[in-house]
Amino acid sequence: MYEFMQGRVAAVNPGYIVLAVNGIGYRLLVANPYHFEVGAETTVYVQLIIRDNDQALYGFATVTDKQTFNQLLTVTGIGPKSALAILANANTEGLANAVAQDDVRFLTKFPGIGKKTAQQIILDLKGKLEATGPLRQDLAPKPQADPQLADATAALVALGYPQKAVDKLVPKLEASTAKTTDAYMRLGLSLLSK
């Protein structure tokens, strides 16, 4: 139904952004909301998901991310929330490499992904994703006293990571050199996937 939207980022929240398009604010669930900057004009590729009692728009920075999201949804046991968590933590090349190398251990580090689901991802997506680059390890969140850190940790929890696990990361994030919410979130995702 929708392919993309062009507009101004009106708000960035832990689990979603609001994109203002011709006077209408669209709530878009995204993998890393802090990739977007409030006030910036941007194009967001979108996917409408309709469930029995819910309708949601999912947003992606690139067409490749949208295609990968849709491929993940074809895997038994993967829903939109799990697919977003996977996209937040690994770029498409990293995911493709994990699938190509039968790396169940890498895939089970995502929230809600157990060994059986990881094996199903490999089975269903093998040969469908391009394995080109190394696994992405450049993700990071920031300290709770810092608003950027608080936003990053809230986004990690919104992706499905347990609050306890996220709280344990805070000291490491505070000690990092990260200065932005996006950088804190990247580091946090990297640490959570180890």
Protein Blocks (a to p, Z undefined) as FASTA:
>chain_A
ZZbdcdddfbdcfkbccddeehiacddddfblmlpcghiacdddddddddfkbccddddf
bfklmmmmmmmmmpghiafklmmmmmmmpcfklmmmmmmnopaklmmmpghiafklmmmm
mmmmgokaccfbdcdfkbccddfklmklmmmmmmmmmnopafklmmmmmmmmmmmmbfbf
klmmmmmmmmmmZZ
